[in-house]
Amino acid sequence: MTAAMATLEQSPSGKTSGLKAQLRRAERLRKIKAVALIAPLAIFLIIIFVIPIGNMLWRSIDNTELQQVMPVTAAMVQEWDGSDLPNEAVFASFAHEIRDSRSGGGLGRIGRRLNYEDPTFRTLLTNTIRHLPAEADSWTLALQEISPRWGETSTWLAIQRAAPATTDRYLLASVDLKRNDAGKIEAVEQNQRIYQSVFKRTLLIAGGVTLICLFLGFPLAYLLATLPTGTSNLLLIFVLLPFWTSLLVRTAAWIVMLQSGGLVNTGLIMSGIIDTPIQLVFNRIGVFFAMVHILLPFMVLPLYSVMKGVSPSYQRAAVSLGAHPFAAFWQVYVPQTISGIAAGTILVFIMAIGYYITPALVGGPSDQMVSYYVAYYTNTTNNWGMAAALGSLLLLATLLLYLIYHKLVNQKQLVRS
Amino acid sequence: MTKTTQPKAARRIINTTLLTAGLALSAGAHAFTVISFGGASGDAMQEAYYSPFTEKSGVRVTAGDYNGEFARIRAMVETGNISWDVVEVESPELARGCFEGLFVPIDWERLGIKDQVIPEAVTECGVGIMVWSTVLAYDADRLPRAPESWADFWNVEEFPGMRGLRRGAKYTLEAALMADGVPADEVYDVLATAEGVDRAFAKLDELQAHIQWWEAGAQPPQWLVAGDVVMSSAYNGRIAAAQEEGRNLQITWNGSVYDLDYWTIIEGSKHVDTAYDFIRLASQAETQSVYSSRIPYGPVNPDAIALLSDKQAAQMPTHADNLVGALAMNTEFWVDHGEELEQRFNSWASR
């Protein structure tokens, strides 16, 4: 309405301005249409992707349990200097707030949070709440009477560490570091160290699976692309066949194949190659077998689609000009498939890095990847802070590797052109 | 015409639906609701507990099932909208919920069955329903003689071959300490000390090369039958099922670690009196034996064993012979120390 009135008013003053307004209106309409077309996808992405990932990143530093359940104590204990015991006001507010925390599940939340600082804290809180007097002249003495641990500064230092709104403990713990009582960052005890090696292992397994997939997938894709259509379509069905079977079934099938009384071992023993069964499953070998099998189609398909578009005449021209057939293949054919190699490797690597159920079933304890520990903290112990921290680091590692890779591939293509 | 009648008909339908829904809701506010894990166990409970209770007291039991979602109970108590009265929970959830004040503390004087059930069935907020156990299982066709304890499990000279253990610290550390000569009733005292944990891991070092770690409860019987392992820790129900299929799998009950499922009353329930009556009836020898005859989970009332057939009774974790040298799972210990010990276990197992 207003736009129409504006054009009506403007039309007597000159033709050019009316044309401009019409143009602007058309442009605006087109923009609105474009936004409207994009909107469902954008909203979907925000709800399904951006918000949960943002929430996960936030949870890895979230430390608001104590602030929510014991706002007064949390504020006061942060001002305490940590040298001597906190004053009576802190003790009193703690005693009152812990009594109120029992209703509404607050006690469970702070109990869980404080247990990360010291695994005996939950028992201490249970005892305290059970023996808490209704009134006391001095809460400092009353609490210490229930347990002498309330008279130790280390107990209150643990509460102090749980008091700020954010914490780096989960992120530090997921690279085997922690803060000591003095607040300095140090490595955790030798027998608790695990995540640095888990991250290394995850990258190693994912990298290994990607390389094997490339070596197996490249010749296969080449064969598919060069064979007559009828034969190649038939072979392509064999490549796609595993897609129609559940991942769990395929993983379980590998266990049946590879176990010591399984097909492979029985076959090898019957043919006299080995005397005793070799361990092929519940170790790294089994993980590689199963993961390569499951991920191979993701390498073959992008390679195949690129190779299908490469004309064989370039390679023939190179040979006719006197190049060795291998040189013609390596210097003329392979560079033309680089975008397929890039797409295939990045796809397989990113899928492999998050693998959980396959290593859990066919691997041993030293073959578990980061996702296994994310699942453990999410499902078994409800420590979502640790799960989020491990997940965030995995996300970060993937993004970094992707950026490096992107740069490398782009440079190669630039050099070629 | 049709245009005017249609909304009327629709409105009538809506009105009737609302009325019935309202009736159902108001009835729901008064019905006594018992929630279990359902499945085969739930069917056995219907026959053993719910029907006899209705027959005896005239109170209809609204039975339901859930998958142990703790968040659902928490939400119910926090919003004050209590639609469940008695719920079956596993021991870690019982410990957490009791700590958080989600369950009504049990008045054992009033319940009056404290001396009829095994001591582990008596807790602050829960009454034991049945017992399941993690046992040492073996294929009797493959071993020269029956292993008698976890020490035999560690004896690779006399019993060569791989062993199956659950991938995790829970059950594994207990077994290691018992193999090292710690009596069952001292295991958790030893494990609570730093030296005790070191001792358990040192014992595991001895066997590490011979262990094949399982993840799912279905794996141990399968591995035993296939001959991948000669002995394994396993859940007793799984071994009983394999025995029924005709496999010669046997159980060494000495050193078994047993755990319970519990009845608990939700805080804010309006049927606490009925709940006490129900739990009392469900803990009797007669009702418990009906349940255990349907499914191989042990009764918490030892008198129920005598009412079972000899073959069934021998499969029960709470059979007097099977309780010799058995260890009760200490849930409080694992709720407190679980994360730290699991991390150390994973660190150790990765080496």
Interface residues (C-beta under 8 A of the other chain):
Chain A: R102 S103 G104 G105 L107 G108 G111 N115 Y116 P119 T120 R122 T123 L125 T126 N191 Q192 R193 I194 S197 V198 R201 Q259 S260 G261 F282 A360 L361 G364 P365 S366 Q368 Y373 Y376 T380 T381 N383
Chain B: R74 V77 E78 R96 F99 E100 G101 L102 R167 F201 Q212 W213 E215 A216 W223 A226 G227 D228 E332 V335 D336 H337 G338 E339 E340 E342 Q343 R344 N346 S347 W348 A349 S350 R351
